[in-house]
Amino acid sequence: MLLGADNDAIFQRVVARFDDRSRVLLVTHAGSGLEGLRRRPHAGVAFFVVVVWLLACGCDPQALPDAGFDAGRPDAGRADAGAVDAGPRPDAGDGDPGWLRLTGLPDACDIRVARDPDAVLPLPRFAPCGDGCRELVADWSPDAHGRRLLPQSGQSFYADGHTTFVYSRPARAPQGFEAVDTIVATDDGHHRLVLRATMPVDEFTCPVTELAIAPRIFAFALNELGDSTFEVWPVRAQWTDPIESWATPESPRSPISDSAGRTQTSDTATVFEGGVGVPIYHRVDFAGLLERVGAGERLVNPQVFDDILFFSRLGATDWTAVTVFPGETASTELVAPAGAGANTPVTDGTNLAWVQLYEQESAFSYGRTELWTSPYATDPSALEPRRLSVFPTAFTNNRIGVGFGRVWAFELDAPGGASYVRVYSLAGDPTLQWPLPADRLFLRPAIVTPTEIGFYIERTVMAWSRVEAIRFYRYDSLALAL
């Protein structure tokens, strides 16, 4: 789905200004169709333009029953209307003391940030969901489609003994409007950031991207729909920055042919990704000018660590795991084993993991795929590769991640069979597994800490993804892998 005709011709050189010294990588894709978005406000989501604004889709509000999943869940049936702060209204003026409205946007784009994140909404809390399991309590009022949690970037980090993660939830809005709160929360019950986006129903005028987070930095972008382009306003700030320094900027917009959507960040680089087709990547240099990265290459699945970019690169017939270094625009081979393909490189700066592909039938079909690892290195000659596992079912692009001496991977035991997230210890401890509940999806990265692994558990209803729960499991509560 991510591969198609090259769209070099649609790129326009753009300029942006940022107040910090970090690089920003702006990622766009070809061809989700601006006119299609005008006719169908949320058509872009079906094409993987992942934006926070997903409220207008015609989702079935009734969740399918699953006693195995719902057993032991905290009560989410109570529509606690009083717990959802009404917050600012479009007609309330800009003097609301609890919120600061982002400036420089069209009147229809009402995006606000809470001045005191802990004061505007009830604080996050967790309830037991079984042995060694805790779940974010989502007992606020659902939206018109029955959803209490909305898809988000899934990024998280662990620092000072606590996990920081991000999620979105519906907020109250006046008649004719819809609103979404995007929340950065800590697992000890606090908010670090709350953004509220309010827009007229069924309009796609100013959607907000996913929110990406790192220990020092958070990042998102706003997409303003123009006559023939999207104008993208990236926001990248440090947690310690006064909100006025980034909520009232004067930086020019970046006109592109498609909206930005999925977002990743480190403390030194940020990735925005959206649309369908061959991706186009640009890195913002220190002067604020966009430089093309990977021109003429087919790069997908970006991961950013520090200021190095990791990609899967599809050549004429096979995959290679590659990097793009600061100051360079072309990719460099990282993992290219003889007689096999390699993709999906991921790292936490201590360890590196990737997938190797064998018995190739086509560019997207292999008879065997394996999970490999090495101590972290960006020079191929410094790698110490070793195989962790052979996947029971071969996938071209497996979902994997690494952190705190463990590698996790989404695995399917057989086509149409049970699916698991398996957790491999790099120290040689037994492999653990968590069975994905029936009819649920695993689309976001796992939340990895020294003692727990967390999951955004999703379901597709009427072709739309909805987050069913956010759960954390202690490693000692997981079953041993069979």
C-alpha positions in Angstrom: 0.0 0.0 0.0 2.9 2.3 0.6 4.4 1.9 -2.8 3.4 3.4 -6.1 4.4 5.9 -8.8 7.0 8.4 -7.9 5.7 11.9 -7.2 8.8 14.0 -7.4 7.0 16.5 -9.6 4.6 17.6 -6.9 7.3 18.7 -4.4 7.7 22.4 -3.9 10.6 23.9 -2.0 9.3 25.2 1.3 10.7 27.2 4.1 9.9 26.9 7.8 11.4 28.5 10.9 12.0 26.8 14.2 13.2 28.3 17.5 15.2 25.4 18.6 18.3 23.9 17.0 16.8 20.5 16.3 16.1 19.0 12.8 12.6 18.3 11.7 11.9 15.7 9.1 8.7 16.4 7.1 7.3 13.3 5.5 4.5 13.4 2.8 3.1 10.8 0.5 1.6 10.9 -2.9 -2.0 10.8 -4.0 -4.5 10.6 -1.2 -6.5 13.1 -3.2 -7.2 16.6 -2.1 -10.5 16.8 -3.9 -11.5 13.4 -2.4 -10.9 14.9 1.0 -13.1 17.8 0.2 -15.9 15.5 -0.9 -15.4 13.1 1.9 -13.9 14.7 5.0 -12.4 11.6 6.3 -11.5 9.8 3.2 -7.8 10.5 3.9 -7.9 8.2 7.0 -8.8 5.2 4.8 -5.6 6.0 2.9 -3.5 6.1 6.0 -3.6 9.8 6.5 -3.7 9.4 10.2 -5.0 12.5 11.9 -6.4 13.1 15.4 -9.6 14.3 13.8 -11.6 11.2 13.2 -14.9 12.1 14.7 -17.1 12.4 11.6 -16.8 8.8 10.3 -19.9 6.6 10.3 -18.7 4.0 12.8 -21.0 1.5 14.3 -21.3 2.7 17.9 -22.0 -0.8 19.2 -18.9 -2.8 20.2 -19.0 -6.5 19.4 -19.3 -8.6 22.5 -16.2 -10.5 23.7 -16.5 -11.9 27.2 -12.9 -13.0 27.2 -11.7 -9.5 26.6 -14.2 -7.6 28.7 -14.1 -9.8 31.7 -12.3 -8.0 34.5 -12.3 -4.6 32.8 -13.0 -1.5 34.8 -16.5 -0.2 34.3 -16.6 1.9 31.2 -20.3 1.9 30.9 -20.8 4.9 33.1 -21.3 8.0 30.9 -19.7 10.4 33.4 -20.8 13.6 31.7 -19.8 15.7 34.6 -16.2 14.4 34.3 -15.7 15.9 30.8 -14.8 19.6 31.2 -16.8 21.7 28.7 -13.7 23.8 28.1 -13.6 26.7 25.7 -16.3 27.3 23.1 -15.7 28.9 19.7 -17.9 31.7 20.8 -16.3 32.1 24.2 -13.6 34.5 23.0 -9.9 34.1 23.5 -9.8 35.2 27.1 -10.7 31.8 28.7 -8.2 31.7 31.6 -7.7 27.9 31.5 -6.7 27.7 27.8 -4.5 29.5 25.3 -5.6 29.5 21.7 -3.0 28.9 19.0 -2.8 31.9 16.8 -2.2 32.4 13.1 -4.9 29.8 12.0 -8.1 30.3 10.1 -11.1 31.2 12.3 -12.5 27.7 11.8 -9.4 26.2 13.3 -9.9 26.4 17.1 -6.8 24.7 18.6 -6.1 25.4 22.3 -3.6 24.2 24.9 -4.3 24.0 28.6 -2.3 26.4 30.7 -2.5 23.9 33.7 -2.9 20.4 32.2 -3.9 18.8 35.5 -6.7 21.4 36.1 -8.8 21.1 32.9 -9.7 17.4 33.0 -10.0 14.7 35.6 -6.6 13.1 36.2 -5.8 9.7 34.6 -6.3 6.7 36.8 -5.9 3.0 36.4 -8.0 0.0 37.5 -7.0 -3.7 37.7 -7.9 -5.8 34.7 -6.6 -9.2 35.9 -3.4 -10.5 37.5 -0.6 -8.1 36.8 -2.7 -6.0 34.5 -3.9 -2.4 34.8 -6.0 -0.5 32.4 -6.6 3.2 31.8 -10.1 4.0 33.1 -12.1 5.6 30.3 -15.3 6.3 32.1 -16.0 9.7 30.4 -18.9 10.3 27.9 -18.4 8.6 24.5 -18.7 10.5 21.3 -21.7 10.2 18.9 -20.1 6.9 17.6 -19.7 5.3 20.9 -15.9 5.8 21.2 -14.1 6.9 24.3 -10.5 6.5 23.0 -9.3 7.6 19.6 -6.1 6.5 17.7 -2.9 8.3 18.5 0.8 7.9 17.7 1.5 5.3 20.4 4.8 6.9 21.2 5.9 6.7 24.8 9.0 7.1 27.0 10.2 6.0 30.4 12.0 8.4 32.7 12.4 9.0 36.4 10.6 5.8 37.2 7.4 6.6 35.3 5.9 6.1 31.9 4.7 8.9 29.7 2.2 8.1 27.0 -0.3 9.8 24.7 -3.9 9.2 23.9 -6.9 11.1 22.5 -10.5 11.3 23.7 -13.7 13.1 22.6 -14.6 16.4 24.3 -17.8 18.2 24.6 -18.6 20.7 21.9 -21.5 23.0 21.0 -24.1 21.9 18.5 -22.6 21.8 15.0 -19.0 21.3 16.3 -16.9 18.4 17.3 -13.9 18.3 19.6 -11.0 16.1 20.5 -8.6 16.3 23.5 -5.1 14.9 22.9 -3.5 14.2 26.2 0.1 13.4 27.3 -0.3 11.5 30.6 2.0 9.8 33.1 1.2 6.5 34.6 1.3 8.0 38.1 -1.8 10.0 37.3 -0.8 13.4 35.9 -1.1 15.3 32.6 1.9 16.9 31.0 0.0 18.4 28.0 -3.6 18.7 26.9 -4.5 20.0 23.4 -8.1 20.6 22.4 -9.2 20.8 18.7 -12.7 22.1 17.9 -14.0 22.2 14.4 -17.4 22.4 12.6 -18.9 19.0 12.0 -17.9 17.4 8.7 -15.3 19.9 7.8 -11.7 19.0 7.0 -10.3 22.5 7.4 -7.6 22.2 10.0 -6.9 18.6 11.2 -4.2 18.0 13.8 -1.6 15.2 13.3 -0.7 12.6 15.9 1.3 13.9 18.8 4.8 12.5 19.2 6.7 12.6 22.4 10.3 12.2 23.7 11.9 12.9 27.0 12.7 16.5 26.2 10.6 17.2 23.1 7.0 16.9 21.9 5.9 17.5 18.3 2.8 17.7 16.1 1.6 19.6 13.1 -1.6 21.4 11.9 -2.9 20.9 8.4 -4.7 23.8 6.9 -6.7 22.9 3.8 -6.1 25.5 1.0 -7.5 25.7 -2.5 -5.0 23.3 -4.1 -2.6 22.2 -1.3 -2.4 21.6 2.4 -0.4 24.1 4.3 1.4 22.3 7.2 2.4 24.1 10.3 4.8 21.9 12.3 5.1 22.5 16.0 8.2 21.3 17.9 8.9 22.4 21.4 10.6 21.4 24.6 8.5 20.4 27.7 10.1 23.3 29.6 9.3 25.9 26.9 6.6 28.4 27.9 3.5 27.6 25.9 3.4 31.1 24.5 6.7 30.4 22.7 5.1 27.8 20.5 1.4 28.5 20.6 1.8 32.0 19.1 4.5 31.5 16.4 5.2 33.5 13.3 6.7 30.7 11.2 5.4 30.4 7.6 3.4 27.4 6.5 4.8 24.7 4.3 2.6 24.1 1.2 2.5 20.4 0.2 0.3 18.3 -1.9 -0.9 16.1 0.9 -1.5 16.4 4.7 0.9 15.3 7.3 -0.4 12.6 9.6 1.6 10.0 11.5 4.2 11.5 13.7 7.4 10.3 15.4 10.0 12.2 17.3 13.3 11.9 19.2 14.9 14.8 21.1 16.7 15.8 18.0 14.5 15.0 15.0 10.9 14.6 14.0 9.0 12.7 11.3 5.6 13.5 9.9 4.1 11.0 7.5 0.9 10.8 5.6 -1.0 9.8 2.4 -0.5 6.9 0.0 2.2 6.2 -2.6 6.0 6.5 -2.6 6.9 8.7 0.4 8.8 11.9 0.0 11.0 12.9 2.9 12.6 16.2 3.8 14.8 17.2 6.6 14.7 20.8 7.9 18.2 22.2 8.3 19.3 24.7 10.9 18.3 27.6 8.7 14.8 26.3 8.4 15.1 25.1 4.7 13.8 21.7 3.7 16.3 19.4 2.1 15.2 16.3 0.3 16.2 12.9 1.8 16.2 9.7 -0.2 15.4 11.2 -3.6 15.1 8.4 -6.1 14.8 5.7 -3.4 11.8 3.8 -2.2 12.0 4.3 1.6 9.2 3.3 4.0 8.7 2.6 7.8 10.8 5.4 9.2 12.1 5.3 12.8 14.1 8.2 14.2 16.7 7.7 16.9 18.8 10.7 18.0 19.5 12.5 14.7 19.8 9.3 12.6 16.9 8.0 10.5 16.2 4.3 10.0 14.2 3.0 7.0 13.2 -0.1 5.1 14.4 0.4 1.5 12.8 -1.5 -1.3 15.2 -2.0 -4.2 14.4 -3.5 -7.6 13.3 -6.8 -6.0 14.3 -7.0 -2.4 14.4 -5.1 1.0 17.4 -3.6 2.8 17.6 -2.0 6.2 19.2 1.4 5.8 20.1 4.6 7.7 20.2 8.3 6.7 22.9 10.3 8.6 22.8 14.0 9.5 24.2 16.1 6.7 23.5 13.3 4.1 20.5 13.0 1.8 21.0 9.4 0.5 20.5 6.3 2.5 23.4 4.0 3.6 23.0 0.2 3.9 22.9 -1.0 7.4 21.8 -4.7 7.1 22.0 -6.4 3.7 22.6 -10.1 4.3 23.7 -12.3 1.4 20.8 -14.3 0.1 18.2 -12.6 2.2 16.3 -9.3 2.5 16.2 -7.1 5.6 13.8 -4.5 6.8 12.1 -2.8 9.8 15.2 -1.7 11.7 14.4 -0.5 15.2 16.6 0.6 18.1 16.7 2.1 21.5 20.3 3.2 21.3 21.5 0.1 23.2 20.3 -2.7 21.0 19.2 -3.0 17.3 16.6 -5.4 15.9 15.3 -6.1 12.4 13.6 -8.7 10.3 15.3 -10.9 7.7 13.4 -12.4 4.8 14.1 -15.6 3.0 12.7 -17.8 0.2 11.5 -14.9 -1.8 8.5 -15.3 -4.1 8.0 -11.7 -4.9 8.9 -8.2 -3.5 6.1 -8.7 -1.0 6.0 -12.5 -0.5 8.5 -14.6 1.4 8.5 -18.2 2.6 10.3 -17.5 5.9 11.0 -14.4 8.0 13.2 -14.2 11.1 13.8 -11.8 14.0 17.5 -10.7 14.3 19.3 -8.4 16.8 22.7 -6.9 17.5 24.2 -4.4 19.9 23.5 -0.9 18.6 25.7 0.1 15.7 25.3 2.3 12.6 28.4 0.9 10.8 27.6 -2.5 9.2 31.1 -3.8 10.1 30.4 -3.2 13.8 27.2 -5.3 13.9 27.1 -8.5 15.8 24.0 -10.1 14.3 22.3 -13.1 15.9 19.0 -14.7 15.2 16.3 -14.5 18.0 13.4 -16.4 16.4 11.8 -17.7 13.2 8.4 -16.2 12.8 5.7 -18.9 12.6 4.0 -17.0 9.7 6.0 -15.0 7.2 5.2 -11.3 6.9 6.9 -8.8 4.7 6.6 -6.0 7.3 6.5 -7.3 10.9 5.7 -4.9 13.8 8.6 -5.1 16.2 10.3 -2.9 18.8 13.1 -2.9 21.3 13.8 -1.5 24.7 15.3 -2.3 28.2 17.0 -5.5 27.0 13.9 -7.0 25.3 12.6 -7.3 21.8 8.9 -7.5 21.2 7.2 -8.7 18.0 3.7 -9.2 16.7 3.3 -12.8 15.5 0.6 -14.9 13.9 0.8 -18.6 14.6 -0.9 -19.5 11.3 -3.0 -17.7 8.7 -6.3 -17.0 10.3 -5.0 -18.4 13.6 -4.2 -17.0 17.0 -2.0 -13.9 17.2 0.4 -12.9 19.9 2.9 -10.3 21.0 6.0 -12.2 22.0 8.6 -10.7 24.2 12.2 -11.9 23.7 14.8 -11.4 26.4 18.3 -10.4 25.1 19.8 -11.8 28.3 18.5 -15.3 27.6 15.5 -15.4 29.9 12.4 -17.3 28.7 10.3 -15.8 25.9 7.0 -14.5 27.1 3.8 -14.0 25.1 0.5 -12.0 25.3 -2.4 -13.4 23.3 -4.2 -10.7 21.4 -8.0 -10.9 22.2 -10.2 -12.2 19.4 -11.2 -9.6 16.8 -8.8 -7.0 18.1 -5.9 -5.3 16.4 -2.4 -4.3 17.3 -1.5 -1.2 15.3 0.5 1.1 17.6 3.9 0.5 19.1 4.1 -1.3 22.4 4.8 0.8 25.5 8.0 -0.7 26.9 9.3 -0.1 30.4 11.7 -2.1 32.7 8.8 -3.8 34.4 5.8 -3.6 32.1 4.7 -3.7 28.5 1.7 -1.7 27.4 -0.7 -2.1 24.5 -3.2 0.1 22.6 -5.8 -2.5 21.9 -7.9 -1.6 18.8 -10.7 -3.0 16.7 -11.9 -2.2 13.2 -15.6 -1.4 13.0 -17.1 -0.5 9.7 -13.5 -0.1 8.3 -12.6 2.4 11.0 -10.1 1.8 13.8 -11.3 2.4 17.3 -9.2 2.1 20.5 -10.8 -0.4 22.9 -8.4 0.0 25.8 -4.9 1.0 26.9 -3.5 -1.8 29.1 -0.2 -2.4 30.9 1.0 -5.9 31.9 3.8 -6.8 34.2 6.3 -9.1 32.6 5.9 -11.6 35.4 2.2 -11.9 34.6 2.7 -12.9 31.0 2.6 -16.6 30.0 5.7 -18.4 28.7 5.7 -18.7 25.0 4.9 -22.2 23.7 
